[in-house]
Amino acid sequence: MVKIRLARHGGKKRPFYRLVVADSQAPRDGRFIEQIGLYDPTRSPELFQVDAEKLAAWRAKGAQPTLTVRQLIDRAEASGTPTEPQQPTSQGASEESADVSP
């Protein structure tokens, strides 16, 4: 079964979580299929970002969110914080133009 769950990263006493899609038998911080968001409970206010398109796609495929992830999504929707897709950065374009010599 495929789950949408949190994978813990960060240092001791400084948790930082990635929202990942993983097989239910894989280790908590181990192998995952795709990263779809971030959660940082140490910030004020808490940081919760999720790619809504990927979340909807994985839910349509049958992936089940864990209780904690479901609560985080519900809290974000209730507070009016949109779960927006992450925008690609345009750093690659600026690096290419910076490297061009006449």
Legacy VTK file of the C-alpha trace (Angstrom):
# vtk DataFile Version 3.0
C-alpha trace
ASCII
DATASET POLYDATA
POINTS 102 float
0.000 0.000 0.000
1.247 3.490 -0.830
1.134 6.134 1.920
1.547 9.897 2.010
3.557 10.551 5.158
6.220 12.659 6.859
9.937 11.826 6.653
11.992 13.445 9.421
15.119 15.406 8.582
17.079 18.082 10.397
19.259 17.839 13.452
18.763 16.824 17.041
15.911 18.839 18.593
15.475 20.659 15.226
12.902 18.601 13.307
12.137 19.329 9.682
9.839 17.089 7.690
9.390 16.274 4.028
5.976 15.203 2.824
6.663 12.065 0.799
4.828 9.326 -1.035
6.281 5.977 0.045
5.480 2.308 0.309
3.985 1.563 3.721
6.713 -1.006 4.481
9.615 1.342 3.698
11.481 2.911 6.666
10.210 6.287 7.895
13.251 8.201 6.660
14.174 5.711 3.967
13.234 5.126 0.391
10.336 7.082 -1.049
8.654 7.421 -4.413
8.241 11.206 -4.599
8.563 14.282 -2.387
5.446 16.434 -2.591
5.876 18.972 0.198
7.564 20.364 3.309
6.607 20.861 6.959
8.669 22.846 9.477
7.036 22.957 12.929
9.877 25.031 14.431
9.032 28.183 12.478
6.577 30.728 13.750
4.080 30.385 12.121
4.576 26.786 11.043
5.667 26.243 7.449
3.520 23.788 5.515
3.887 23.610 1.748
2.474 20.949 -0.494
2.188 20.628 -4.250
-1.599 20.403 -4.583
-1.476 18.902 -8.073
0.833 16.074 -7.005
-1.206 15.487 -3.840
-4.423 15.197 -5.847
-2.752 12.920 -8.399
-1.427 10.531 -5.746
-4.755 10.482 -3.919
-6.475 9.626 -7.212
-4.035 6.729 -7.619
-5.066 5.388 -4.202
-2.333 6.694 -1.895
-3.600 7.057 1.672
-2.412 9.993 3.822
-1.448 9.167 7.394
-3.476 10.660 10.245
-0.906 13.403 10.882
-0.678 14.372 7.213
-4.464 14.418 6.916
-4.679 16.735 9.944
-2.020 19.065 8.506
-3.839 19.274 5.164
-7.183 19.907 6.884
-5.641 22.597 9.108
-4.060 24.329 6.094
-7.345 24.284 4.178
-9.328 25.550 7.194
-6.949 28.441 7.863
-7.230 29.550 4.258
-3.589 28.803 3.504
-3.689 27.448 -0.014
-1.693 24.329 -0.719
-0.103 25.651 -3.878
2.104 23.845 -6.360
5.763 24.753 -6.021
6.915 27.124 -8.734
10.034 26.168 -10.677
12.935 28.521 -10.119
14.438 30.394 -13.050
18.014 30.164 -11.756
19.029 27.995 -14.696
18.088 30.718 -17.184
20.038 33.420 -15.351
23.120 31.194 -15.037
23.103 30.487 -18.758
22.902 34.165 -19.677
25.633 35.046 -17.144
28.066 32.542 -18.695
27.756 33.939 -22.229
30.904 35.799 -23.294
31.060 38.114 -26.346
LINES 1 103
102 0 1 2 3 4 5 6 7 8 9 10 11 12 13 14 15 16 17 18 19 20 21 22 23 24 25 26 27 28 29 30 31 32 33 34 35 36 37 38 39 40 41 42 43 44 45 46 47 48 49 50 51 52 53 54 55 56 57 58 59 60 61 62 63 64 65 66 67 68 69 70 71 72 73 74 75 76 77 78 79 80 81 82 83 84 85 86 87 88 89 90 91 92 93 94 95 96 97 98 99 100 101
